[in-house]
Amino acid sequence: MDRVVELWMLWATLAVALIIYYLSILTRDSCSARQPPGPHPFPLIGNLLDLRQGHLHHTLARLARIHGPVMRLKLGLTTAVVISSRAAAREAFTRHDRRLAARAFRPSGGVVASHLFTPHGLASARGVREHKVRELVSYFRERARREVEVGHAVYSGVLNLVSNVICSVDVVDVGADSATGLRKLVEDLVELIATPNVSDLYPFLRSLDLQGWRRFAAKHLEKIFSILDGIVHHRVEEVRSSSSKETQNNDFLDALIELMSTGKMARDNVTSILFDVFTTGSDTIAITVEWAMAELLRNPSIMAKARAEIKGVLGDKETIEEPDAGSLPYLQAVVKEAMRLHPVPPNHVAAQGRGGRRRGQPKWTSEGRHFEFIPFGPGRRMCPGLSMAERVVPFILASLLHAFEWRSAGRRVSAEQLDVTEKFTTANVMAVPLRAVPVAIT
Ligand code: HEM
């Protein structure tokens, strides 16, 4: 019943708003001469109808072909500008970067870049990353010749990798349901953030929280934050009860607590930053690995070439190390191609477009300077985890190909039939999670 009342309230408010804003849009239209071109907006709803079908990144690419590389969209009363060419991206993120970076600014990027992913920080956590990737390989080894859900196992392995790099603890057992629980919490939350929110479209309604958005988010955040708060609390106590440096873990959390104890950071910010790094770091790496594996399984000749490269470079070396992945240019190219075909955050899709080139010949760099391929975002908003992701994604993939031969699950499914339909939830994920059979070779 509450839901019905809420819906009526929503419609009634929107109806009144329609009248008021129809009038204001009429007057405002006279000043819109300097706005970029875009599909014709309807009063109040703007271009929402243009975006209602299919995947957002495909729809935006289609609209950009009609309206040009710098396109204006009205999302309710909010104006958005969509950039979809290399030249426009270059201009936006060089000439206007400061202003763009200021949108919804979160403090995590700078702290993460300056304390977690310094060359020294990255080098000193290499052992931890290698250990966690080997645990993941062991997980698959125990299940050799059986069907496994690749993304699920990789996600829990990566959760532990990220949690160990930042705060030296495992948050889940690899492949266990607890990983699904944590992921579900985060997924629900991010899905909520990605859901069209009336208040974003009509900012003057924000204080009413008509969809219960804030209440729902608060409940979820509380659960996730209580897990992270527990980790922070435990560490603070550990540091407090010991004067020696022995208890120091020399991880990111130590650096955050140091900032906190010198008054440079508030306690709440510590948990928020951990939350940012956990949620953005784990998902993106795991989803990228899953897409790369799916594309390799769909393209047996590319898989064979990637495996031949590993064999050629590593020979009979039993245990692969992280820097080895740096000597595998073809494998690195496979990763970039997977990111181009299936951009994890789809708003950073490669400007060159999908299917523009043949598979297996990627030529882009991923540093966000060339603006044709910006999976990590460009300019000031560029992902601070880039240097870790560039090490870890190819390393996981190389480790999985080095240790196993992979077969598609389900005997009657041919390679080309593997379903790579995309689904946009928290990110651009596989609609049908990848299942495959690892056959141990080392
Ligand atoms: C394949 C892997 C990854 C991809 C494709 C990716 C992509 C991105 C993108 C596009 C953004 C910018 C979003 C925006 O414009 O607001 C971003 C931000 C961010 N990423 Fe990544 N990322 C990856 C891995 C990681 C890792 C491994 C970490 C940390 C462990 C990380 C931490 C962050 C954080 C903290 C931000 C927010 C920065 C801020 O708001 O200032 N990412 N990432």
Residues whose N, C-alpha, C, O or C-beta is under 5 A from the ligand:
A	BS01	HEM	R106 S108 G109 V112 D276 V277 T280 G281 T284 I285 T288 V344 P345 H348 P375 F376 G377 R381 M382 C383 P384 G385 M388 A389
